[in-house]
């Protein structure tokens, strides 16, 4: 295992009966890295995190978190990893402070250091002054920050967050990412899952996960650069006919709808060749231009290849 690896998966497989939730996953995350796993519902994101935090045993392969094997040392893994699940995992009928006390007991945080740590975390996440408020009465953003504080009480080396921005308003989402970057600057390794492809742009590196398989992994820029050909944005009418013409062209490797326009993964000479092909079939082209690929374009392309 590389010296700077905080998380490593080798041939990681997890089955639920006949269903393959993780399909020979190989990943490595460096210490202090913000690593984002992007995938749709059912891709295996939650299963991956549950294996990494020692809650699920691998069916095959192994993973290491802060040097501890999830297969052979699950208790040691839980001492080094903090986990924030997708579903809100705190008790709504307890106060903020009571939830912190509960997690301190679960993580065996010594009482002499608990209060100092808890006060600092409340200040860091701008939750000072709400210690006596019932957790169920907090806003979605405040609940998410409290869940982070609880997961950090035992000073983990690795923090695993399952879709932390789902259902959070845009302002709270930006604040949450600022908090995550602050944690990374402190040396904590972050593994974050999300269904939102654009959030991969915030990562040091990103993995694209689909049906339990890693389709691609690298920096956002490297993934965009890996896409062969060009991405062409097309606005044309009638749209259904335009789709039929484009999909029939051998140089078109993929097409997906992007609002009122279409994004075409194209390995031909240039965008004007697409325009000419459409116009030959009596399709009215409003615009046709090459654009900088996005991570969504890369994901769609990798899905097409798979």
C-alpha positions in Angstrom: 0.0 0.0 0.0 1.3 3.4 -0.9 2.7 5.4 2.0 0.4 8.3 1.4 -2.8 6.2 0.9 -5.5 6.9 3.5 -8.0 4.6 1.8 -7.3 1.7 -0.6 -9.6 -0.9 -2.2 -8.3 -3.9 -4.0 -10.7 -6.2 -5.9 -13.5 -5.1 -3.6 -16.7 -7.1 -4.1 -20.0 -7.0 -2.1 -23.0 -9.2 -2.9 -26.5 -9.2 -1.5 -27.7 -12.6 -2.4 -27.5 -12.8 -6.2 -27.1 -9.0 -6.6 -23.6 -7.6 -7.1 -23.5 -4.2 -5.4 -19.7 -3.7 -5.7 -18.0 -5.2 -8.7 -14.2 -5.6 -8.1 -13.6 -2.0 -7.1 -10.0 -0.8 -7.1 -9.4 2.7 -5.6 -6.7 4.6 -3.8 -7.2 7.9 -1.9 -4.3 9.9 -0.7 -4.1 11.4 2.8 -5.7 14.8 3.0 -7.5 14.4 -0.4 -11.0 15.4 -1.2 -12.2 12.4 -3.1 -15.7 12.4 -4.6 -17.6 9.3 -5.8 -20.2 10.2 -8.4 -23.0 7.8 -9.4 -26.8 7.5 -9.8 -29.1 5.8 -7.3 -28.2 2.1 -7.1 -24.6 2.6 -8.3 -23.2 1.2 -5.0 -22.1 4.4 -3.3 -23.7 3.7 0.0 -22.5 0.1 0.0 -18.9 1.3 -0.7 -18.9 3.6 2.3 -20.5 1.1 4.6 -17.8 -1.4 3.7 -15.1 1.3 4.2 -16.4 2.2 7.7 -16.5 -1.5 8.8 -20.3 -1.8 8.9 -20.3 -4.4 6.0 -17.8 -7.2 5.4 -16.5 -7.5 1.8 -17.7 -10.6 -0.1 -14.3 -10.7 -1.9 -11.2 -8.5 -1.9 -10.3 -6.1 0.9 -10.0 -2.4 1.7 -7.8 -0.5 4.1 -8.6 2.7 6.0 -5.7 4.5 7.7 -3.8 1.2 7.3 -6.4 -1.0 8.9 -8.1 -3.8 7.0 -11.9 -3.7 6.9 -12.0 -7.5 6.7 -9.6 -8.3 9.5 -9.7 -5.2 11.7 -13.3 -3.6 11.5 -13.2 -2.3 15.0 -9.8 -0.6 14.4 -11.2 0.9 11.2 -14.2 2.4 13.1 -11.7 4.1 15.5 -10.0 5.8 12.5 -13.1 6.6 10.4 -16.0 9.0 10.9 -19.2 8.2 9.0 -22.0 10.5 8.1 -24.9 8.5 6.6 -27.2 9.6 3.9 -30.3 9.4 6.1 -30.1 11.7 9.1 -28.6 9.6 11.9 -29.1 11.8 14.9 -31.9 11.8 17.5 -34.5 14.5 16.9 -35.9 14.3 20.4 -32.5 15.0 21.9 -30.9 18.4 22.1 -27.8 19.2 20.2 -25.6 18.8 23.3 -27.2 15.5 24.2 -26.5 14.1 20.7 -22.9 15.1 21.1 -22.7 13.4 24.5 -24.2 10.2 23.0 -21.7 10.1 20.2 -18.8 10.8 22.6 -19.9 7.7 24.6 -20.2 5.6 21.4 -16.7 6.7 20.3 -15.3 6.4 23.9 -14.1 10.0 23.9 -12.6 10.6 27.4 -14.8 12.9 29.5 -11.9 15.3 30.3 -11.5 16.1 26.6 -15.1 15.8 25.4 -16.3 19.3 26.4 -13.3 21.1 24.9 -13.7 19.2 21.6 -17.4 19.6 21.5 -17.3 23.4 22.1 -14.6 23.8 19.4 -16.6 21.8 16.9 -19.8 23.8 17.6 -17.8 27.0 17.0 -16.2 25.7 13.9 -19.6 24.8 12.4 -21.3 28.0 13.7 -23.6 26.0 16.0 -22.6 27.9 19.1 -25.7 29.0 21.1 -28.0 26.2 20.0 -26.7 23.5 22.3 -30.1 23.3 24.2 -32.2 23.2 21.1 -34.0 20.0 20.0 -32.2 18.5 17.1 -35.4 17.8 15.2 -36.1 21.6 15.2 -32.9 22.4 13.3 -32.8 23.3 9.6 -31.4 20.8 7.1 -28.1 22.6 6.9 -27.7 22.8 10.7 -28.5 19.1 11.1 -25.9 18.2 8.5 -23.3 20.3 10.3 -24.2 18.7 13.7 -23.8 15.2 12.1 -20.3 16.3 10.9 -19.5 17.5 14.4 -20.6 14.2 15.9 -18.6 12.2 13.4 -15.4 14.2 14.2 -15.6 14.0 18.0 -13.1 11.1 18.1 -10.6 12.8 15.7 -10.8 10.4 12.8 -8.2 10.3 10.1 -10.8 9.6 7.4 -14.3 11.1 7.1 -16.9 9.2 4.9 -19.9 11.2 3.9 -22.8 9.7 2.0 -24.6 12.3 -0.2 -24.2 15.1 2.4 -25.7 17.8 0.1 -28.8 15.9 -1.0 -31.8 18.0 0.2 -29.7 20.8 1.4 -30.4 24.4 0.1 -27.8 26.0 -2.2 -26.5 28.4 0.5 -26.0 25.6 3.1 -24.5 23.5 0.4 -21.8 26.1 -0.3 -21.1 26.4 3.4 -20.9 22.7 3.8 -18.2 22.5 1.1 -16.3 25.3 2.8 -16.4 23.2 6.0 -15.1 20.2 4.1 -12.2 22.0 2.5 -11.3 23.3 6.0 -11.2 19.7 7.3 -9.0 18.7 4.3 -6.6 21.5 5.1 -6.3 20.0 8.6 -5.1 16.7 7.1 -8.4 14.8 7.3 -9.1 12.6 4.2 -12.6 13.0 2.8 -14.5 10.5 0.7 -17.8 12.1 -0.4 -20.5 10.4 -2.5 -23.0 12.4 -4.6 -25.5 11.8 -7.4 -24.7 15.3 -8.7 -22.0 15.0 -11.4 -21.1 18.8 -11.1 -20.0 18.3 -7.5 -17.2 16.2 -8.8 -15.7 19.4 -10.0 -15.0 20.3 -6.4 -12.8 17.2 -5.8 -9.1 16.7 -6.0 -10.0 13.5 -7.7 -13.3 11.9 -8.7 -14.5 8.3 -9.4 -17.4 7.6 -11.7 -19.4 4.6 -10.3 -22.1 2.7 -12.1 -23.7 -0.6 -11.1 -20.9 -1.2 -8.7 -18.1 -0.6 -11.2 -15.6 2.2 -11.4 -15.9 3.5 -15.0 -13.2 6.1 -14.6 -11.1 7.8 -11.9 -8.8 10.8 -11.9 -8.7 14.6 -11.5 -11.7 16.4 -13.1 -9.3 17.9 -15.7 -7.7 14.6 -16.5 -11.1 13.0 -17.0 -12.2 15.7 -19.3 -8.9 15.5 -21.3 -9.4 11.7 -21.6 -12.5 12.1 -23.7 -11.6 11.3 -27.3 -13.0 13.5 -30.0 -15.0 16.7 -29.2 -18.3 17.6 -27.6 -20.7 19.5 -29.8 -23.7 21.3 -28.5 -26.6 21.3 -31.0 -29.9 23.1 -31.1 -32.0 21.8 -34.0 -35.6 21.2 -35.1 -37.5 19.0 -35.4 -35.6 17.5 -32.5 -36.6 13.9 -32.8 -35.4 13.9 -36.5 -32.2 15.5 -35.4 -31.6 12.8 -32.9 -32.2 10.1 -35.5 -29.8 11.7 -38.0 -27.1 12.2 -35.3 -27.3 8.7 -33.9 -27.0 7.2 -37.4 -23.6 8.9 -38.0 -20.7 6.5 -37.4 -18.6 9.3 -35.9 -21.2 10.0 -33.2 -20.3 7.9 -30.1 -23.0 9.3 -27.8 -25.8 11.8 -27.4 -27.6 13.2 -24.4 -30.2 15.9 -23.8 -29.0 19.0 -22.0 -31.9 21.3 -21.4 -33.1 22.7 -24.7 -30.0 21.5 -26.5 -28.2 18.2 -27.2 -24.6 17.3 -26.3 -23.0 15.1 -28.9 -19.8 13.1 -28.3 -18.3 13.3 -31.8 -15.1 11.8 -33.3 -15.5 13.5 -36.7 -13.5 16.3 -38.3 -15.3 19.3 -36.9 -18.7 20.7 -35.7 -19.6 22.0 -39.2 -19.6 18.4 -40.5 -22.4 17.7 -38.1 -24.3 20.8 -39.3 -24.0 19.7 -42.9 -25.3 16.2 -42.1 -28.3 17.6 -40.3 -29.1 20.1 -43.0 -28.9 17.4 -45.7 -31.8 15.7 -44.0 -33.9 18.9 -43.8 -33.2 19.5 -40.2 -33.1 23.2 -39.3 -30.0 23.9 -37.3 -30.2 26.9 -34.9 -26.7 26.4 -33.5 -23.9 23.8 -33.7 -20.6 24.5 -31.9 -17.8 22.6 -30.1 -17.8 23.2 -26.3 -15.5 22.4 -23.4 -16.5 18.9 -22.1 -18.0 18.7 -18.7 -17.8 15.8 -16.2 -21.4 14.9 -17.2 -20.2 14.5 -20.8 -17.4 12.2 -19.6 -19.9 10.2 -17.5 -22.3 9.7 -20.4 -19.4 8.8 -22.7 -18.1 6.2 -20.2 -21.7 4.8 -19.8 -21.9 4.5 -23.6 -18.7 2.6 -23.7 -19.8 0.3 -20.8 
